[in-house]
């Protein structure tokens, strides 16, 4: 019985020692490094033409943004590059549904996208055609 009281006293003394050590009494503020890196906001597109919210939703839903960006080459050409080619809306609709790899030989061929709803393709094509006109 007597040995166990020494053990309890020893643990109590250790606990008290560690508790007091953590309360150093140093009133200076310490700068803590965040545990996770702070993410910076992405840079805005370089052109000033932003993708409208409704079009961006269509592009994301139909996986277009996986290969195309507004003003940068990704897997496919940028929307600005496509717009600069001067395709009509009807040509763009046809090319989205059934791409012609010979039109863009420096890029991997785009897969045909027949499942995209006609109204979605029309909205996307209209927006792409309008980009070059907005400049």
Helices and strands as residue ranges (DSSP letters): H 2-22, H 53-61, G 64-66, H 79-84, H 89-97, G 101-104, H 118-134
